[in-house]
Amino acid sequence: MMFLFDPIYILLAMLGYAVMLMLASTVAPKVASRVSGNFSLLTSMVLLAILIISISAGVIYVILSFAGYYISFYGLIIFLIAINLLMYLISPFIINATYGARRDEALQMVVNNVARRLNVNPPKAVVVSSPPNAFAYGNILTGKYVAVSDSLINMLDRDELEAVIGHELGHHKHRDNLVMLLFGLLPSVIFYLGYALIHASFRDDRRGMQLAAVGFAAVIVSFIVQILVLAFSRLREYYADFEGVRATSKESMQRSLAKIHLFYNHYPRYADVVAESKLKTLFIYAFVNAVAEPISRIDIERLKKARVSPMQEFLSTHPPIPKRLRFIDSIRAF
């Protein structure tokens, strides 16, 4: 991991994040506003997945065709897969230790009932100590888990809790942990290929400028692909919300999201805990913007109209709560 101290690596990372911020604040919102509503959720996911894979495959092919012997492509792939596979295997143990996960029979009964409605095998239900949140995790070694914080259990009514659990079971049903692990590899592969080309350019007097140019271009593309992967992650959250609605109702799913959102608005210090967590991609609530209080239809309608920062949204794994509430309204009866 010595490249973390490499000034070239640091420069490329800063350049890439600058590109992400520029796109997220200018181009991305305009593109999204034009295509939103034109496609169904499933169609949008399929088209975006094809776009991500096509761009990544094309860029990787061009780099390898141009680079020749300069890059150990298979060594890079093995390295990245090994790192991500290791994290995939050990992350449940880290999560259980970090959050003090403990089995809970009452919560397990709720999970079993919701799983029966969604026609899925119930995962292990655990209670964790954290600000109000819930998440799904696990792997082939540990089995599947659904974690709900003790504070969230105390905050939600039974139907709202079932909606949240339905959302988390949706992640397991759609294999989101594995899907996002695989998609997350693509921008990393492109970035490190570009990084390797730039380093190779210093050793080649004849093609140095060309190698450097292709390397810089690859780095920029890797951050563009990262934005697309984040967009794909947000679509998967909508897909999980759909399962929460299936398990209960639109009203229950909306009330649960609204309660969580308003809690973090009332207590911003807890929002910082979520924002800084290394596991925020797992949480049902991770778009930090916005006390257990009764939620009225007026509160939900007000949240639907709340302004959303395009830059925050496009750099987040989760869609903002106002958009999730509006999406739930659009779900047709099933």
N, C-alpha and C positions, 0 to 999 in steps of 0.2 A: 504493500500500500504506500510505497515511497512516493508515488506520483502525486499524492495529496499535498506534498511539500514542493512539488515542481512548479515553478513560476509559470510555465507554459500551461499546465493544467489549470492553475488558478485563473489565468487570463482567459482561457477558453470558457471556463465555467461562468465567469463574469460576463463575457460576451454573450453567451447563450441565454443567461437570465435576462440580460438587457433586451434581447430579441423577444423573449417570452413576454416581458412586460409591455413592449411596444405593440406586439400583435394583440395581446389581451386587451389593451386599452383602445385600439384603433380598428384593425381589420376584423378580428374575430367577432366582436359584437354585431357588426354590420352583416357579416355572412350568416351568423346565427339567426338574426332577425328576419332574413329573407327566406331561409329554409324552414324555420320553425312553423309547425302547423301544416306543412305540405306533405309530411310523411307520418305514418304510424310509428309507434315506439319500436316495434319489432323491425320494421323496414329501416328506420333510422340506425338501429344497432347494426344490422347486417351491412348497410351501405358504409357506415363508418368503419366497421371491422375490415371490410374489403379495401377501403381507402388506406387504412393504416398498414395493412399487410402489403398492399401493392407498392406504396411509397417505400416502405422499409426494404422489401425484396429488391426493388429497382435500384435503390441507392447502394445497397450492399453489393449487388452484382456489378454496378459501375465501379465501385471502389476496388473490388477484388480484381476486376479486369484491368484496371489501370495500375494497381499497386504491384502486381506480380509477386515477387518473392519478399517484398518489404514487410509484409504482415503475416504473422502466424495466425491465420483466421481460426483454425480449429482449436488452437491453444486458447485464444480469446473466448470462444464459445464455451469451451470446457470450463474455463475460469469463472465466467459469469453464471453459468448454470450451476456450478458447484456452490458458489456463494449464495445464490438465491435458494437452491435446494436445501442448503444447510439452514438458512433462516426459516424456510418453510417447515423443516422438521423440528427445530428447537423452539420456534416461536410460541407454541402452546404452553410449553413448560415455563418460558419467560413470563407469559401473560398470567398464568396461574400464580406464579411466585410474586410478581409485581403487584397484582391486584388482590391477593389473598383470596382467590376463588375458592368457594366452598359449595358443596352440593346442598340442594335445598329441595325437600320433598314437595312442599306446597307449590313452589315454582315449577317443579318437574311435572306435576299434575296439570298445570296450566299449559305447559309446552306440549304434553301428550295430547291434550284436547285439541289444541290448534293444529298440531301435526296431523291428527286424524282428519280434520276438515280439509286440509290441503293435500291429503293422500301422500304424505312423506313419512319416512321413519323418524321418530323423535330423537333429537340429539340429547346429550347430557345438559341438564340445566344447572347453572351455577350462579350464585350471588357474589358480586364483587363490591369492594368499597371504593367508591369514586363519586364525583358529581353525577347528576342524572344522565345516564346513557345506557346503551345496550349495543352488543356486537356479537357477531358470529365468527368462530374460528375453529381450528382443529386440522388434523391431517390423518393420513392412513395409519400412523402409529398410535395416536392418542384417541382417535375417533372425533366426532363432531361435538362442538359445544355451542350453547347459546348462553351468553352472560348478560345479566341485568343488574344494574347497580342497586344497592339497597335504598338509596335516596329516590331512585326512579320508581321503585315498587311502592314506596310510601306516597309518591306524588300522584300516581295514575289510578283511575278507577279500573275495575276488572276488565271491561270491554276495551279500554284504551291500552291496558297492558297486553291483552291478547292481540291487538293490532300491531303493537311494537314487536311482539314475538313472531307474528306472521311475517312481518318485514324481514326479520333475521332468518327465519326458516326459508324465506324466499332466496336469500343469499346462498344458503346451502343447496337449495333445490336447483338453482341456476349455476352452481359451482363457481361462484364469483371469485373466491380466493384463488383458485387455480387459474381461471381465465385471466384475471388481472395480473397474476404473477407472470404468465406467458407474454401478455401484451407489454408489460413493463420492461421485459428484456430487450425489446426491439430498439427503443431510443438509446439504451445503454450500449448495445452492440454498435450502433451507428456512431455514437459519440467516441467510443474508444478506438474504432477503426480510423476516424478522422484524427484523433489524438496521435495514434501511431504513425499515420502518414506525415503529420507535421514534424514529428521527431525524425522520421526517415529523411525528410527533405534536407536536414542539416548534413547528412552523410552522402548526398548525391549532388555533385557539382553540375552534372548535365541536366538533370530533371528536377532539381530542387524547387524551383519556383512553381512548376506544375504540381508537384506533390503537395506543396504547402497550400496552393489554391484549392485543390480538391479536398484536402484535409479540413480547411476552414469551412468550405461549403458543407461538408459532411456534419461538422459540429453544429452549424446553423440548422440544418435539416433535422438533426437529432432533437433539438428543442422544439421544432415545429411538430414533429411526431409526438413529443411529450405532451404538447397541448391537446393533440387529437386523442391521446390515451386518457388524459384527464376528462375530456368530453365523453369518451366511451364509459369511463367510470361513473360519471353523473347519470348517464342513461341507465346503467345497471341499478342505480339507486331508485330511479323511477320504477324500474321493473320490479324491484323488491317491494316498493310501496304498493304496487298492484296486488302482490300476494297478501299484504297486510289488509287491504280492502276486501279481498276474497275471503279472508279468514274471519272478518267481522263486518265492517260497513265503512262507507266513505266518511261518515260523521266520526266514528271512533278513531280512524286513522288520522283525520284532520285534527281532532281534539288532542291526541297524543303528541303530534308534532308541534302544535301551537303551545301546549303547556311547556314542553322542553325549551322551545324557542324563547318564550317569555321569561322563563326562569333565568336563562343566560343574559337576557336584557336587564333583569333586575339585579343580577349578581355577576358583574363583568369579571370579577377576580376568578370565578370558576370557568368563565369562557377562556381565560388565559391558560388554564390548566389543559383544556381540550386542545387549544390551538398549538400548544407546545409539545403535546404528546407524540411520541414516535408511532403510536398505534391509531392515530386519528382517522386513517383511511378505513378502519374497521367500524367506527362508531356510527350509530344511526344519525347523530347530530355532530357535524364537524365543520360546517360553514359558519364561522364565528362572526356574527353581525348583531344579530339580534338577541317563585314560591308557590309552590303548588297553590293555585288559585282556581276557582271555578272559571271555566272557559265558556263564553257565550258565543252564539252565532255571530254577533256583532264583532267580537274580538277576532274571529276567524276571517270574516269579510274584510276587516281592517288590515289584517296581515297580508291577505291576498293582494292588496293594493300597495303594499310597501315597496319603496324604491329599492332596487338591487344594483349593487356596484358591478358593472360588467367585468372590470379587471379582477376583482375578488372572485367572481364566479368562475371565470375562465382559468384561474389558477388553483381551483379547488377540486377535490375529488367528489364533493357532494353538491347537488343543486341547492340553491337557496330555498328556505322554507316557503316564501311566497309562491315560488314557482311549483314547488311540490304540492302545495294546497290547491293551486289552480289545475295541476295535472290530475289530481284525485277527482276533481269535479268532472273532468273530461272522460273518466272511465265509464264505459257503458255497462249496462246490466249484463250479468253472465249467469 
